[in-house]
Amino acid sequence: MTSTVIFDMGNVLINFSHEKACEQISAFCGKPASQIFDVLFSSGLEMRYEAGQISRDDLIAGMEAGLGCKLDTSKVVDAACDIFWPKPDMVNLAAGIKSAGYRLVLLSNVNEDHFEYIRARYDFPQLFDELVLSYQVGACKPDDRIYQRAVKAAMCPAGKCLFIDDVKENIDAALRNGIPGIHYRNTAQLKEELTSRKISWNVV
């Protein structure tokens, strides 16, 4: 029987767009958004920042080297963070699951700037009993280490957890670590799968 539900954050509890970040950075640095995407995301630079492997200064230095221009750090951070919009149906579902008595853990690949931006503007992080964040752990999904940390945070055996993520690779990695999972596609589909697993939630 499930006792802890582990939620991914991005595109599950809150929407985001990396493309919007690149377009907003392009607007003030004069480089094409496609080039910014390649330097920031295709290269793995931003993922290293999410994993806590490099500092913000290192991130900016890497962007400057890749783009061949100087950047205003505060402008980059503002542009890179203003990329989120709410998913109230999913937040309500998570609150309902919490209200029904399940322990909640947030398991997210996220950098410090993004998480502080979200926490300052949205209430849903407060629903969670424990936060397992990649920049604090030093590893990103699908690395086994972050799942092992999530099981510790769940305070129950891996088999009594349920992990919800929109990326199939991350669900496969959870299964490799003994954690059952649901590949999230939309809220209606998720509710059907929760019901099939006898997981209840209250209407909040």
N, C-alpha and C positions, 0 to 999 in steps of 0.2 A: 504494500500500500504506500502511495506517495505521501511524504510528509513535508518535503521542501520543493518549491517550484523556483527554478533558476531562469531568470529572464535576461536575454540580450537586450540592449538598449536601442541602438541606431536602427531605424526602419522597423522596429517592433513597438517600442514605447514612444518614440519620437522620430519624425521624418527628418532627413537631411539630404543635402546635395553637395557633393564635392565639386561638381561642375559650376555651381553658383559661386563657391569660394574662388575658383579660378577666374571666373568672369569678373568678380569684384576686385581681385588683385590686378587683373589685366587693366582695369579702368584707371588705375593710378600709376602703374609701372610701365605701360606702353608695350608690353610683350603680349603675344597672342595667348588666349586662354588655353589653347591646345598645348603650347610649349610649357606653360606653367603646370598643366596637368602632368605632363611627362616628367618634369623636373621634380615635382612634389610627390606624385603618387606612383607613376609607372616605374620610377627609379627605386622605390622603396624607402625614400627619405622620410616621408611622413610616418610610415609604419615604424621606423626606428624611433621616431619621437614618441609615438603611441606606446612603444615597448619600454620607454624610459631609458633607452640606450644612448640618446644624445640629448643635450640641453636645447632650450629655445634658441640660444645664441648659435649653437651648431646648426640648427635647422635653418635659420636665416642665412648663415654663412654658406650653407649648401645651396640654398635657393639663389643667392647672389652669384655664386660660381657657375651654376647651371644656366642662369638667365643672362649673365654678363652685365648686371646693373646693380646699383646700390638700392637698398630697400629700407623703408621706414618700418621698424619693428612693430610699433603700435598700430600702424595702418594695416600691416599684414595680419596681425592678430585679430583686429576688429573685422576685417574682411573674411578671414577664415572661420570666425565664430558665428557670424550672422548668416547661418545657413540652415537653421532648424525651424520646424513648425510642428504644431501639436498633433497627437493622435489620441483624442479624448476617449474614443471607444476602447482602446487598448489600456489606457490608464485606468478607466473605470473597471475593466475586467480584472486587472491586477489588484485593484483595491478590493474588489469583490472576493477574489481568491484569498487575500490576506484576511478579510473579515470572516471568511469561512474557517479560519484556524490554521492555515498553512504558513510555514516559515517561507519568507521570500528572500532570495539572494539575487543581486544584480551582477551580471558577468558581462563586462563590456571591453572591447578594444576601443580605447579612448585616450586622448592626450589630456594633460592637465588643464590647458586653456579651455578646451571644449567642455570638460566636466564642470569647471568652475562657472563657466558661462551658463550652462544648463541649470546647475544648482541654484544660481542667483535668480533665475527667471521661471523655473518650473518647480512644482511641489512634489512630483512623483518620486524623486529619489528618497524622500522621507518615508515612503511606504516600506522600504527594504530593511530587513534586519541586519544585513551585511552587504557591503559593497566590495566586489572583486574587480579591480580596475587595472587594465594592462600596464599603465604607466607606473603604478605602484608595485605591481607584481614583478615587472621586468620581463614580461613575456606576453605575446598576443596569441589569441586563438588563431590557428588550431594547435598550438604548442601544448603538449601534455601538462606542462607545469601549471598553467592557469586553471586547467580543469581540476587538478589535484588540490589547488588552493580553494576552488569553489566547493569541493566536497568537504573540506575542513570547515568552511563557512556554513555549510548546510547543517552541520552537526547531526548527521545521520549517514548511514551507509550510502554509497553511490547509487545502488539499486533502488533506494527509496527517494531519490531525487527525480525531477523531471526538468529537462532543459528545453527552452523555447528560443529558436534563433531563425533568422531569415536566410542564412547561408547554409546550404546543404553540407559543405565541407566541414563546417563547425559542428553540425549535428553528428556527422560521421566520426569526428574526433572525440566527441562526448561519448558516443557508443563504445569507442575503443577504450575509453577509461571507465566503462561500466555504468555510464549515466544514460538512462533512457531519454529520448528526445523527440520533439515535434518540429518538423520543418515548417516554419510559419510562412503562410502566403497571404492570408487575410483573416480578419477577425471571425467571420462566420465559420470558415474552415477550422480555425483553432478551437472555437467553442465545440464544434462537432467532435473533434479529436479528444478534447478534454472530457467531454461527456462519455465517450467510448472507454476512457480510462478511469471512469467513475470519480473524476475530480469535480467537485462542486464549487460554486461561487455564489455569493450573495449579491443582490441588486443594491447598488449604492448610489 
